[in-house]
Amino acid sequence: MPKQYRIGIMGATGAVGSIMLRILEERDFPVAELRPLASVRSAGKLLKFRGEEVKIRELTEDSFKGLDIVLASAGASISKKYVPHAVEAGATVIDNTSAFRMEPGVPLVIPEVNAEDIFKHKGIIANPNCSTIIMLVPLKPLHDVARIQRIVVSTYQAVSGTGSQAITELEDQVKQFVSGEPIKHEVYPYQIAFNVLPHIDTFQDNGYTREEMKMLNETRKMLHDDSIQVSATAIRVPVFTSHSESLQIETEKKLTAQQARELLESAPGVKVVDDPANLKYPMPLDTSGQDLVFAGRIREDISHAHGLALWVAGDQLRKGAATNAVQIAEILIRGK
Ligand SMILES: NC(=O)c1ccc[n+]([C@@H]2O[C@H](COP(=O)([O-])OP(=O)(O)OC[C@H]3O[C@@H](n4cnc5c(N)ncnc54)[C@H](OP(=O)(O)O)[C@@H]3O)[C@@H](O)[C@H]2O)c1
């Protein structure tokens, strides 16, 4: 019988953690034991995994004994505190937070982009930011052929990217609007229903937000290319699930729209939805609940000789987080 693995999930009750459980089930990951870990608020409650009820345990420094793999998704400060204990206990951690992504000894991995980096790990493998994943899955095949020198990206990010409280906030605000009640907000600095916020994460001295700078720094790390330029504007939109992104790229070698479309049609993890004449293009309602990044509106940029423009969308809870982490775990257990 193939080896079965003991898996811990830090943040098992969260927006990403709960999808992690579903992805392990869907992909039939060889799980011998599933240990859901969350805060004291959830300890003792039950979760369903493969039709059976599993008790949630409070996350403590001693939570990791006997675990082979830990999927961490409880926030960066929680990862900073507990992941070293998981590694100490002998587990390999796939960390979904920003805590270790830019540390030199920690591979940052999208399997379709740099799977080979997985085996350089020393106990921790980092899962990239969701917007970076959704951007790079379709850009990697173009980069391999034409070398991307510059990316200008605007994101249209769903509220579930902020976590489960933000999903509730958008639902509540829609109900308050419909019933004519005053609209309350706590998670975001302003109302998100029927609005758009040009602000994700904290502002830096250079005027960009941390989220926007992650898209530059993580891209450079995964492509092993510090010369690539990325200018991002990260926008929160009143969509429940799936991030969309407008991408403008400049390449060293010219790519026609047709060449780019053909490269994307055979690229792993990508589905081309690009038939504007028949109103076919990627939309977050269509990408939610599945694992491919949809790419469309592919066209040559009329403002730049070596420029291409495209529009992509993908489920950031799945490919942007949980699926990517489980794919890394699958490669890890399969070995080089
Ligand atoms: N949402 C996304 O699309 C996305 C994508 C990529 C990466 N990420 C990253 O993934 C992480 C989790 O995001 P999320 O959206 O899933 O957040 P979330 O919905 O707010 O869930 C947070 C999870 O962490 C647990 N938690 C919070 N404080 C804890 C504590 N002190 N001790 C133990 N567990 C604690 C919560 O448990 P309780 O239920 O007990 O409070 C819950 O399970 C974040 O670092 C986020 O940046 C999120």
The ligand as a MOL file (V3000), in Angstrom:
LIG
                    3D

  0  0  0     0  0            999 V3000
M  V30 BEGIN CTAB
M  V30 COUNTS 48 52 0 0 0
M  V30 BEGIN ATOM
M  V30 1 N -7.9890 34.2080 1.5330 0
M  V30 2 C -7.1650 34.0750 0.5000 0
M  V30 3 O -7.5760 34.1310 -0.6690 0
M  V30 4 C -5.6980 33.8430 0.7230 0
M  V30 5 C -4.9140 33.5150 -0.3720 0
M  V30 6 C -3.5480 33.2850 -0.1830 0
M  V30 7 C -3.0230 33.3930 1.0700 0
M  V30 8 N -3.8210 33.6970 2.1420 0 CHG=1
M  V30 9 C -3.2150 33.7710 3.4700 0
M  V30 10 O -3.6870 32.6650 4.2250 0
M  V30 11 C -3.8090 33.0340 5.5950 0
M  V30 12 C -5.2290 32.7230 6.0880 0
M  V30 13 O -6.1360 33.4750 5.3220 0
M  V30 14 P -7.7150 33.2320 5.3650 0
M  V30 15 O -8.2390 34.1110 4.2980 0
M  V30 16 O -8.0390 31.7890 5.3410 0 CHG=-1
M  V30 17 O -8.0900 33.8660 6.7940 0
M  V30 18 P -9.3700 33.5820 7.7280 0
M  V30 19 O -10.5420 33.1770 6.9290 0
M  V30 20 O -9.4860 34.7890 8.5800 0
M  V30 21 O -8.9290 32.3350 8.6260 0
M  V30 22 C -7.9430 32.4450 9.6260 0
M  V30 23 C -7.7030 31.0740 10.2490 0
M  V30 24 O -6.6450 31.2070 11.2010 0
M  V30 25 C -7.1010 30.7730 12.4790 0
M  V30 26 N -6.5100 31.5940 13.5370 0
M  V30 27 C -6.6370 32.9360 13.7050 0
M  V30 28 N -5.9890 33.3150 14.8350 0
M  V30 29 C -5.4490 32.1860 15.3570 0
M  V30 30 C -4.6670 31.9140 16.5190 0
M  V30 31 N -4.3110 32.8890 17.3610 0
M  V30 32 N -4.2830 30.6380 16.7650 0
M  V30 33 C -4.6500 29.6430 15.9210 0
M  V30 34 N -5.3920 29.8320 14.7960 0
M  V30 35 C -5.7800 31.0990 14.5260 0
M  V30 36 C -8.5950 30.9480 12.4370 0
M  V30 37 O -9.1660 30.0850 13.4180 0
M  V30 38 P -10.5520 30.4610 14.1730 0
M  V30 39 O -11.6490 30.0970 13.2090 0
M  V30 40 O -10.5100 29.5710 15.3660 0
M  V30 41 O -10.5010 31.9170 14.4900 0
M  V30 42 C -8.9000 30.5130 11.0130 0
M  V30 43 O -8.8810 29.1050 10.9170 0
M  V30 44 C -3.4020 34.5060 5.6700 0
M  V30 45 O -2.0500 34.6010 6.0130 0
M  V30 46 C -3.6210 34.9870 4.2600 0
M  V30 47 O -2.8110 36.0940 3.9310 0
M  V30 48 C -5.1550 33.9150 1.9940 0
M  V30 END ATOM
M  V30 BEGIN BOND
M  V30 1 1 1 2
M  V30 2 2 2 3
M  V30 3 1 2 4
M  V30 4 1 4 5
M  V30 5 2 4 48
M  V30 6 2 5 6
M  V30 7 1 6 7
M  V30 8 2 7 8
M  V30 9 1 8 9
M  V30 10 1 8 48
M  V30 11 1 9 10
M  V30 12 1 9 46
M  V30 13 1 10 11
M  V30 14 1 11 12
M  V30 15 1 11 44
M  V30 16 1 12 13
M  V30 17 1 13 14
M  V30 18 2 14 15
M  V30 19 1 14 16
M  V30 20 1 14 17
M  V30 21 1 17 18
M  V30 22 2 18 19
M  V30 23 1 18 20
M  V30 24 1 18 21
M  V30 25 1 21 22
M  V30 26 1 22 23
M  V30 27 1 23 24
M  V30 28 1 23 42
M  V30 29 1 24 25
M  V30 30 1 25 26
M  V30 31 1 25 36
M  V30 32 1 26 27
M  V30 33 1 26 35
M  V30 34 2 27 28
M  V30 35 1 28 29
M  V30 36 1 29 30
M  V30 37 2 29 35
M  V30 38 1 30 31
M  V30 39 2 30 32
M  V30 40 1 32 33
M  V30 41 2 33 34
M  V30 42 1 34 35
M  V30 43 1 36 37
M  V30 44 1 36 42
M  V30 45 1 37 38
M  V30 46 2 38 39
M  V30 47 1 38 40
M  V30 48 1 38 41
M  V30 49 1 42 43
M  V30 50 1 44 45
M  V30 51 1 44 46
M  V30 52 1 46 47
M  V30 END BOND
M  V30 END CTAB
M  END
